[in-house]
Each structure stands twice: as structure tokens, then as C-alpha cells.
Amino acid sequence: MKSKHFFWGALFITLGVLTLLNNFYYLNFSWDDLWKFWPVVLVLWGLAIVVKNVYFKGLLAGASGLLLAFVIFATFKAGTDIFADNFNWDSKDFNISIDNSNNYKSYSEAYDPSIKEAKFHFESGAGSFVIRDTTSDLIAAKTNGIDYDFIVRKNIDEHNVNILLTGQEHHFRFRHGKLRNKAEVSLNTNPVWNLDLEIGAASADFDLHQYKTQRIDVSMGAASLKLKLGDNVDESRVNIEGGASSIEVYVPENAGCDIRTDIALSSKSFSEFNRLSDDHYQTSNFDNAKNKIYLNIQTGVSSVKVVRTSY
């Protein structure tokens, strides 16, 4: 039997057993820490490639499949176990409105023209999260049915502002069979933004092409990510780290883009890019482009696509 059969067999059996047990029992464990061990899967895969003995190849492949199943389950469990019974804003710092009839909560922070640079740190688990559109405020957010205890804080230092939106509690909430946690965020286009986006088992649609984004860091577990980048600054650096993920990145065709990858067992499609080496790709206009995007992608079992487009 081929080693890949051991891998997929161990993956699906373990994942199925864990999910089945979770349906009948509460599996109490530090799942939010376990998913961080996903790089060990890469180590086991590497050993399986190097080792010549068929028996040990199968053993390592099976072990990597088993561990990956735990990582995928832990990512989902850590993400979906973080829902509490309310959604709290820090009312001392932010403008808040609540529509109880539609289960909406809205938040906004007024824009100050003296703010030249802003950082937004978003951290959440499972759900559907969107960044798109513009606002005359510095930042505006609308939540629909989020049962997640968030902390929101800001820190202003001269002409810079840091905004943190992060969650705390650990409970699981569904409505009508669907995950009910959603958040839509809009940003002001005037400041230069640095974004730190951490999501778990989530669907994320981040349309950032209208913003001045200097640095974007995206960290995710078993997630689906659609990311649109712009060319509104001379140089933009984007780092994406994912586990078992589907990743689509859209870059403006007028910008020069440089891609560095560390991708294991993933399918990748880099349309209209020149391949410089196994893990290095670049657009033909990179050297002469006024605006440059440096894209670094590190993933496990994922589908990765980068497309040049016009907006």
C-alpha cells in the first residue's frame, strides 16, 4: 500500500472520530494551543520523503495524517468555541448603536485629520468576516448576530492610532444550522494602514484595494480567504500564514508583484507571473513599476491562487 493511502486514511478516520465524539460529548482541551503545532506535519512529511524504508514511510505518513486531523479539528474547535452570550464594546472610547429587532450592533470611531497612520488588529475565530467599502469615520463596523465577547480598545500616540478588536470567551453558537457570527468593517482611505488579521475556521473577504495599506499580516487556520490588494502606496508588504486553507489574492495589474512561497502539499496558480525559482515568482514589470507589492505565503494543505487584475 502506498504511503499516501496511510496519510489520507489516518486523516479522514481521525477527523471523523473526533467530530463524532464532539457531537455527543464536550471535548475539553486547550484546542486553541494545539493548532499551533501544524508545522510538525511538515516535519513528518519531510521525513517520509527522505526515508527509504516502505514500512517507516507508511508509519510517518499515517502519523502526519493523524496529526493534521487533530490540527484541523483544533482550529475549528478553537474558533467555534469562542462564542459567549453577548457582544460588548468599550463605551468609554467608541460610538455604539444597537438594533435589537435585527440583532445588529454598530460601532464607529470618528476620523481626525491629524491621524497619518493607523493600525487595525482584528482577532476572531469562526464566522464570516468582511472588510470593504470606505467610511468618513476612521473605522466603522457592523455585526449581525455575533454572540462573541469582544474587547475594543484604541491607543493614540501623536499622529498614529492603534485599534484592537479581539474576542475572549469560548462557547459555540449556531442559528438555523448556520454559524451566526458575522462582522463587516469599513476603513477611512486617508491614513496609511497596517493590518493584523487573525482568524480561525472562517470565511474572510478582505477588499483592501481602496486603502493605503503599508503592511498586511494574515494568520488563519482552516479558512477561506479572498484578498484584494491596491496600489496606493509605493511599497506594500503582505504576509499570509495558513493551515488547511483556500487562498485567493488579487493584485492590480499596474503594480509590480514579487511572490515568495513556502507551500506544502498545495495547489498553486500564479497567473501572469514569471517563475524565478521553485518558491519565487515575479511580474515582468516589477523592476520598473512605481508601486510594488511583496507577497509572502506560507501554507500547509491549501489551494493558493494569485491573479493580476484591473479594478
Order of alpha helices (4+ residues) and beta strands (2+ residues): alpha-alpha-alpha-alpha-beta-beta-beta-beta-beta-beta-beta-beta-beta-beta-beta-beta-beta-beta-beta-beta-beta-beta-beta-beta-beta-beta
